[in-house]
Amino acid sequence: MKLFSMVTGNMKTTIKTLLLTYIIYCYCGVEANNNIVGDGGVGSTKPNIIIILADDQDVLLNSLNYMPKLKKYLTNEGVTLPNFYVPTPVCAPSRASILTGKYAHNTGILDLDEPNGGAIKFRSSGQENSTIGSWLKGAGYSTAFYGKYMNEYSCDSQIAAAPPVYWDDWFVLCDPGVYDYWNSTYTDNGKIVRYTNEYQTNTLGNRT
């Protein structure tokens, strides 16, 4: 299954219409026409990186059959990993593994919320200090994170008011509005905002 894309040229604006759980952009520069380009422009040896996670895809239920745009722009144009295994098929532990490259028994994120998992433990345990965001920032990339971060990421918590410093742009859903596709609530670089009368995927697509 094709799970993510590495894009070095023009990014199709139609990708905004996909149902996206989170998007990570790591890029070196942006042209005036908003096409993402590598350091030094088109033809750079340093690629732009876009990771798009579409959550809860089910092979047995053929969920991708109901998401034709995801199939068109990600499955057909993404990277194929024929022997890809998810170490922990649970939301927060899997997200922690994607961000850190570690198994759940090494991150300590074993469940959706405290005491054994969730966003609060991810930060308090120090796992958030070293992730794909910090590594790419250290390599000279500009970074951005959009969409859902991790379970138990509450608008009322201190962590929502203080995003990880290595994300240059941080537009993340926070509880109690993560699963409200209308009138969702976000932390916009630490400021809590609510978008009324607006569909969640449209808001995220416009921001990205």
SERO-4910 file (N, C-alpha, C, O; in steps of 0.05 Angstrom, whole numbers):
BEGIN
 pado doro    nc1    nc2    nc3   cac1   cac2   cac3    cc1    cc2    cc3    oc1    oc2    oc3
  Met    A     17    -24      0      0      0      0     18     25      0     38     25     13
  Lys    A      9     45    -15     25     70    -16     15     89      6     -8     96      6
  Leu    A     33     96     23     25    110     48     33    139     48     20    155     62
  Phe    A     54    146     35     63    174     36     77    182     10     85    165     -6
  Ser    A     81    207      7     94    217    -17    118    235    -10    117    250     10
  Met    A    138    235    -27    159    255    -26    157    271    -51    159    260    -73
  Val    A    152    297    -49    146    314    -71    168    334    -75    176    348    -56
  Thr    A    178    336   -100    200    356   -105    191    377   -125    206    396   -129
  Gly    A    168    375   -137    159    395   -156    133    407   -147    129    413   -124
  Asn    A    116    412   -167     90    424   -161     72    405   -145     71    381   -152
  Met    A     58    415   -125     40    398   -110     12    404   -120      4    428   -121
  Lys    A     -4    384   -126    -31    389   -137    -48    401   -115    -50    391    -92
  Thr    A    -61    423   -122    -78    436   -102   -103    419    -96   -115    423    -75
  Thr    A   -109    401   -114   -133    384   -109   -129    365    -85   -148    354    -75
  Ile    A   -104    361    -77   -100    344    -54   -113    355    -29   -116    340     -9
  Lys    A   -120    381    -29   -133    393     -6   -160    380      0   -169    381     23
  Thr    A   -172    368    -20   -198    357    -16   -198    330     -3   -220    319      3
  Leu    A   -175    318      2   -173    292     14   -181    293     44   -178    314     56
  Leu    A   -190    271     54   -195    268     82   -168    263     96   -158    240     94
  Leu    A   -157    283    109   -130    280    120   -130    281    150   -143    298    162
  Thr    A   -116    262    162   -114    262    191    -91    280    200    -95    296    218
  Tyr    A    -69    279    187    -49    300    191    -31    302    167    -27    283    152
  Ile    A    -20    326    165     -1    331    144     24    343    156     22    362    172
  Ile    A     47    333    148     72    345    156     86    356    131     91    340    112
  Tyr    A     92    381    130    107    393    109    135    399    119    138    410    141
  Cys    A    155    391    104    182    399    111    194    409     85    199    393     66
  Tyr    A    200    435     83    208    446     58    230    467     63    233    477     85
  Cys    A    243    474     41    266    492     44    259    520     34    271    540     42
  Gly    A    240    523     16    233    549      6    206    548     -8    197    526    -16
  Val    A    193    571    -12    167    572    -25    169    593    -47    175    616    -41
  Glu    A    162    586    -71    162    605    -93    139    625    -90    121    620    -74
  Ala    A    139    646   -105    118    666   -104     91    654   -111     70    664   -101
  Asn    A     90    634   -128     64    622   -136     56    600   -117     37    585   -123
  Asn    A     70    597    -94     63    578    -73     69    549    -80     60    531    -66
  Asn    A     83    545   -102     92    518   -107    115    511    -89    134    527    -86
  Ile    A    114    489    -76    136    481    -57    160    472    -73    158    456    -91
  Val    A    183    483    -67    207    477    -81    230    471    -61    228    479    -38
  Gly    A    250    458    -71    273    452    -53    291    475    -50    287    496    -62
  Asp    A    311    472    -33    331    493    -28    345    501    -54    358    484    -66
  Gly    A    343    526    -61    356    534    -86    338    532   -110    346    538   -132
  Gly    A    312    524   -106    293    524   -128    290    496   -140    300    476   -129
  Val    A    277    496   -163    272    471   -177    298    457   -185    316    471   -194
  Gly    A    300    431   -181    324    417   -188    343    414   -164    365    403   -167
  Ser    A    335    424   -141    351    421   -117    356    392   -110    338    375   -114
  Thr    A    379    386    -99    385    359    -90    373    353    -63    373    330    -54
  Lys    A    363    374    -50    350    370    -24    320    370    -27    308    390    -33
  Pro    A    308    347    -24    279    345    -31    261    357    -11    268    359     13
  Asn    A    238    366    -19    216    372     -1    203    346      8    203    327     -8
  Ile    A    193    346     32    181    321     43    153    328     52    149    346     68
  Ile    A    134    312     43    106    315     52     97    287     62     97    268     46
  Ile    A     89    285     87     79    260     98     49    265    103     41    283    117
  Ile    A     33    248     91      4    250     94     -7    224    106     -3    203     94
  Leu    A    -19    226    129    -30    202    142    -60    202    139    -74    220    150
  Ala    A    -71    182    125   -100    178    124   -107    156    143    -99    133    139
  Asp    A   -121    162    164   -124    144    187   -145    122    181   -163    125    164
  Asp    A   -142    100    196   -163     79    197   -170     67    169   -193     63    164
  Gln    A   -150     62    153   -155     49    128   -157     19    133   -140      7    145
  Asp    A   -179      7    123   -185    -21    129   -185    -38    103   -202    -33     86
  Val    A   -167    -57    102   -165    -74     78   -189    -91     75   -200    -94     52
  Leu    A   -199   -103     96   -222   -120     95   -248   -106     87   -264   -117     73
  Leu    A   -250    -81     95   -274    -65     88   -270    -49     63   -288    -35     54
  Asn    A   -246    -52     51   -240    -37     26   -246     -7     28   -259      4     11
  Ser    A   -236      5     49   -242     33     55   -233     51     32   -245     72     27
  Leu    A   -211     44     19   -201     62     -2   -220     63    -26   -218     82    -42
  Asn    A   -237     44    -29   -256     44    -51   -276     68    -48   -288     76    -68
  Tyr    A   -278     78    -24   -296    101    -19   -281    128    -19   -293    148    -13
  Met    A   -256    127    -25   -239    151    -24   -224    153    -51   -200    150    -51
  Pro    A   -238    158    -73   -225    158    -99   -203    179   -102   -183    174   -117
  Lys    A   -205    202    -89   -184    222    -92   -159    214    -77   -137    219    -86
  Leu    A   -163    201    -54   -140    190    -40   -125    170    -57   -100    170    -59
  Lys    A   -140    152    -70   -128    132    -87   -114    145   -111    -92    137   -119
  Lys    A   -126    166   -122   -115    179   -146    -89    193   -140    -70    191   -155
  Tyr    A    -89    209   -118    -66    226   -113    -45    214    -94    -22    222    -95
  Leu    A    -53    195    -77    -33    183    -59    -26    155    -68     -2    148    -71
  Thr    A    -46    138    -71    -40    110    -78    -26    109   -105     -6     95   -108
  Asn    A    -37    123   -125    -26    121   -152      0    137   -155     16    130   -173
  Glu    A      5    157   -139     28    174   -143     48    173   -119     68    187   -119
  Gly    A     41    157    -99     58    156    -75     79    135    -77     85    124    -99
  Val    A     91    129    -54    112    109    -52    100     82    -43     85     82    -24
  Thr    A    107     60    -57     96     34    -50    115     20    -30    139     18    -36
  Leu    A    105     11     -8    120     -5     11    107    -32     14     88    -36     30
  Pro    A    115    -52     -2    101    -77     -3    103    -94     22     87   -112     27
  Asn    A    123    -88     39    127   -103     64    126    -85     88    144    -86    105
  Phe    A    106    -68     89    103    -48    110     86    -60    133     64    -70    128
  Tyr    A     96    -58    157     82    -69    180     78    -47    201     97    -32    207
  Val    A     54    -45    212     49    -26    233     54    -41    260     41    -61    265
  Pro    A     73    -31    276     80    -46    300     58    -47    321     56    -66    336
  Thr    A     42    -26    322     20    -25    341     -4    -12    328     -4     12    323
  Pro    A    -25    -28    321    -48    -17    307    -67     -3    326    -91     -8    325
  Val    A    -57     16    342    -72     32    360    -63     61    355    -40     66    350
  Cys    A    -82     80    356    -77    107    346    -52    121    358    -32    125    344
  Ala    A    -53    127    384    -32    143    396     -5    128    395     15    141    388
  Pro    A     -3    102    402     22     89    400     34     89    372     58     92    368
  Ser    A     16     85    352     26     85    324     36    113    316     56    115    302
  Arg    A     22    134    324     30    161    318     57    167    331     74    180    319
  Ala    A     61    159    355     86    163    369    109    149    354    131    159    352
  Ser    A    103    125    343    123    110    328    130    124    302    153    125    294
  Ile    A    110    135    289    114    149    264    132    174    269    150    180    253
  Leu    A    126    188    290    141    213    296    170    207    305    188    223    299
  Thr    A    174    186    320    200    181    332    216    159    319    241    158    322
  Gly    A    203    141    304    217    119    292    222     96    312    238     78    306
  Lys    A    209     97    335    213     77    355    188     59    358    166     67    352
  Tyr    A    193     35    368    171     17    376    157     28    401    169     44    416
  Ala    A    132     20    405    117     30    428    130     23    454    128     39    473
  His    A    143      0    456    156     -7    482    180     11    487    190     11    510
  Asn    A    189     25    467    211     44    472    201     73    476    214     88    490
  Thr    A    179     80    464    168    106    469    153    107    495    151    128    508
  Gly    A    142     84    504    126     83    528     97     92    523     81     93    542
  Ile    A     90     98    498     63    106    491     48     80    483     51     71    461
  Leu    A     33     69    502     21     42    498     -9     43    496    -21     23    491
  Asp    A    -21     67    500    -50     69    500    -58     96    489    -41    112    481
  Leu    A    -84    101    488    -94    125    477    -92    149    496    -89    172    486
  Asp    A    -92    144    521    -91    166    541    -75    158    566    -66    135    568
  Glu    A    -73    177    585    -59    171    609    -73    149    625    -97    146    623
  Pro    A    -57    134    641    -29    138    647     -9    124    628     15    128    631
  Asn    A    -19    110    608     -1     94    591      2    105    563     14     91    546
  Gly    A     -9    128    558     -6    138    531    -18    166    527    -26    179    546
  Gly    A    -21    174    502    -33    200    496    -12    223    494     11    219    500
  Ala    A    -22    246    486     -5    269    480      9    279    505     32    288    504
  Ile    A     -5    279    528      7    289    553     31    273    561     52    284    568
  Lys    A     28    246    560     51    229    567     73    231    546     97    230    553
  Phe    A     66    235    521     86    237    500    104    261    506    128    259    501
  Arg    A     93    283    516    109    306    522    124    302    549    148    307    551
  Ser    A    109    294    569    121    293    596    144    272    597    162    275    614
  Ser    A    143    252    580    164    231    580    189    240    565    209    226    565
  Gly    A    187    263    551    209    273    536    211    262    507    229    269    492
  Gln    A    192    244    499    193    233    473    189    254    451    199    251    429
  Glu    A    175    275    458    169    296    439    194    313    432    194    328    412
  Asn    A    215    310    448    239    327    443    254    318    419    270    334    408
  Ser    A    251    293    410    266    284    387    247    269    368    241    245    372
  Thr    A    239    283    347    220    271    328    229    279    299    249    292    296
  Ile    A    214    269    280    220    276    252    220    306    248    234    316    231
  Gly    A    203    320    264    202    349    261    228    362    270    239    380    257
  Ser    A    239    354    293    263    365    304    288    358    286    306    374    282
  Trp    A    288    333    276    310    324    259    311    340    234    333    349    225
  Leu    A    288    344    221    288    359    196    293    389    200    306    402    183
  Lys    A    283    399    222    289    427    229    319    431    232    331    450    223
  Gly    A    332    411    246    360    412    250    376    410    224    399    418    222
  Ala    A    363    398    204    377    395    178    372    419    159    380    418    136
  Gly    A    359    439    170    355    464    154    328    466    141    324    485    124
  Tyr    A    309    449    147    283    450    134    265    469    150    268    473    174
  Ser    A    246    482    136    223    494    148    202    473    152    199    455    134
  Thr    A    187    473    174    170    451    180    141    461    187    138    483    196
  Ala    A    122    444    182     94    450    189     79    425    195     84    403    183
  Phe    A     59    427    213     43    404    220     14    413    220      7    433    233
  Tyr    A     -3    398    206    -32    405    204    -49    381    209    -43    359    200
  Gly    A    -71    384    224    -90    362    228    -89    351    256    -84    365    276
  Lys    A    -94    325    259    -94    312    285    -66    305    293    -50    294    277
  Tyr    A    -59    311    318    -32    305    329    -32    278    343    -20    259    334
  Met    A    -46    277    365    -47    253    381    -71    253    400    -81    275    407
  Asn    A    -80    230    408   -102    228    427    -96    243    453    -72    246    460
  Glu    A   -116    254    465   -114    268    491   -100    295    487    -88    305    506
  Tyr    A   -102    306    463    -91    333    459   -113    353    463   -129    358    444
  Ser    A   -116    363    486   -138    380    494   -133    409    491   -110    419    495
  Cys    A   -154    424    483   -151    453    480   -146    466    508   -134    488    509
  Asp    A   -153    453    529   -150    464    556   -123    458    568   -117    468    590
  Ser    A   -107    441    555    -82    433    567    -60    453    561    -61    469    542
  Gln    A    -39    452    577    -16    470    573     -1    463    547     11    481    534
  Ile    A     -2    438    539     13    430    515      1    443    490     16    448    471
  Ala    A    -25    447    489    -38    460    466    -29    489    463    -28    499    441
  Ala    A    -23    501    485    -15    530    485     15    533    479     24    555    474
  Ala    A     29    511    479     58    512    474     67    490    455     77    469    464
  Pro    A     63    493    429     70    473    410    100    468    410    116    485    419
  Pro    A    109    445    401    138    440    399    152    461    383    142    469    362
  Val    A    174    471    393    187    495    380    198    489    353    203    508    338
  Tyr    A    202    464    345    214    458    319    194    458    296    201    455    273
  Trp    A    168    462    302    148    464    281    144    494    276    135    509    293
  Asp    A    151    503    251    148    531    244    119    540    242    112    562    248
  Asp    A    102    522    233     74    527    231     59    503    243     64    480    235
  Trp    A     40    509    261     27    488    276     -2    494    277    -11    512    291
  Phe    A    -18    478    263    -47    482    261    -60    455    267    -63    439    249
  Val    A    -66    450    292    -72    423    301    -99    422    315   -106    439    332
  Leu    A   -115    402    309   -141    398    322   -137    391    351   -118    377    359
  Cys    A   -155    402    368   -153    396    396   -181    389    407   -201    400    398
  Asp    A   -181    372    428   -207    364    441   -219    388    455   -204    404    466
  Pro    A   -245    391    455   -265    371    447   -274    373    418   -296    365    412
  Gly    A   -258    383    400   -267    387    373   -254    370    352   -257    375    328
  Val    A   -237    351    360   -222    335    341   -240    320    321   -235    320    297
  Tyr    A   -261    308    332   -278    291    315   -304    305    307   -323    293    297
  Asp    A   -306    331    311   -328    347    302   -321    358    275   -306    377    272
  Tyr    A   -332    346    254   -325    354    227   -336    382    220   -326    395    202
  Trp    A   -356    390    235   -365    418    233   -358    432    259   -359    421    280
  Asn    A   -350    457    256   -344    474    280   -321    463    296   -322    461    321
  Ser    A   -299    455    283   -276    443    297   -260    464    311   -261    488    304
  Thr    A   -245    455    331   -227    473    347   -198    465    342   -191    442    340
  Tyr    A   -181    486    340   -153    482    333   -136    498    352   -144    517    365
  Thr    A   -110    490    354    -90    508    365    -73    518    341    -59    503    328
  Asp    A    -75    544    337    -61    557    315    -35    569    326    -35    592    335
  Asn    A    -14    554    325     12    562    337      8    571    366     20    591    375
  Gly    A     -8    556    381    -12    561    409    -37    577    416    -44    578    440
  Lys    A    -50    589    397    -74    604    401    -98    586    395   -100    576    372
  Ile    A   -117    583    413   -140    566    409   -161    581    393   -169    603    400
  Val    A   -169    569    370   -188    581    352   -209    561    344   -204    537    343
  Arg    A   -233    570    339   -255    553    330   -266    563    304   -272    587    302
  Tyr    A   -269    546    285   -280    553    259   -309    544    258   -315    520    257
  Thr    A   -328    562    258   -356    556    258   -367    555    229   -358    570    212
  Asn    A   -386    538    225   -399    535    199   -379    529    177   -382    538    154
  Glu    A   -359    513    184   -338    506    164   -331    477    168   -327    468    191
  Tyr    A   -329    462    146   -323    434    148   -293    430    153   -276    444    141
  Gln    A   -287    411    170   -259    407    179   -239    404    157   -218    417    157
  Thr    A   -245    386    138   -226    381    116   -222    406     99   -200    409     87
  Asn    A   -243    423     96   -239    447     81   -221    467     96   -204    480     84
  Thr    A   -225    468    122   -207    486    138   -178    477    136   -161    494    132
  Leu    A   -174    451    139   -146    441    138   -135    444    109   -111    451    106
  Gly    A   -151    439     89   -142    442     62   -134    471     55   -114    476     42
  Asn    A   -151    490     65   -145    518     60   -119    526     74   -104    542     63
  Arg    A   -115    516     98    -91    523    113    -65    512    101    -44    525    100
  Thr    A    -67    487     91    -44    475     80    -36    487     53    -17    479     41
***
